[in-house]
Amino acid sequence: MTSRIDPVLLAKLVCPVTRTPLRWDDQRGELVSEAAGLAFPVRDGVPVMVVREARVISSE
């Protein structure tokens, strides 16, 4: 399930909600927006930056 994301691409991507940088979660294979509390999936190496596809993360 773990896929990789190009570091150059990661440096250019921002959260579509807050416009803040994203963090790569290697274990889950997701792009995480700490500011929005959302995790965006990466499918077949392609980030899915659609809010309705994002998983809400807890603020623990």
C-alpha positions in Angstrom: 0.0 0.0 0.0 2.9 2.3 0.7 3.7 4.3 -2.4 6.4 7.0 -2.8 6.0 10.6 -3.7 8.7 12.6 -5.6 10.4 15.0 -3.1 10.4 17.7 -5.8 6.6 17.3 -6.2 6.1 17.3 -2.4 7.9 20.6 -2.1 5.5 22.2 -4.6 2.2 20.8 -3.3 0.1 22.7 -0.8 -3.1 21.9 1.0 -6.1 23.0 -1.2 -7.9 24.3 1.9 -5.2 26.2 3.8 -2.5 26.7 1.2 0.1 25.4 3.7 2.8 22.8 3.0 2.0 19.1 3.3 3.8 16.4 5.1 4.3 12.9 3.6 3.2 10.0 5.9 5.2 7.1 4.6 3.4 4.5 6.8 -0.1 5.4 5.5 0.9 6.6 2.0 -0.9 10.0 2.5 -0.2 13.7 2.3 -1.1 15.3 5.6 -2.2 18.8 6.1 -1.7 19.5 9.8 -3.3 22.9 9.5 -6.6 21.5 8.0 -6.6 18.2 9.9 -6.9 16.3 6.6 -4.9 13.5 5.0 -5.0 13.2 1.2 -4.6 9.9 -0.5 -2.0 9.0 -3.1 -3.2 6.5 -5.7 -0.8 4.9 -8.1 1.7 7.7 -7.3 -0.8 10.5 -8.0 -1.9 12.8 -5.2 -5.7 13.1 -4.9 -6.1 16.7 -3.7 -9.9 16.7 -3.5 -11.3 17.6 -0.1 -14.2 15.1 -0.3 -11.5 12.3 -0.8 -9.5 13.4 2.2 -9.5 11.6 5.5 -10.1 13.7 8.6 -7.3 13.2 11.1 -7.6 13.5 14.8 -5.9 16.4 16.7 -4.3 14.2 19.3 
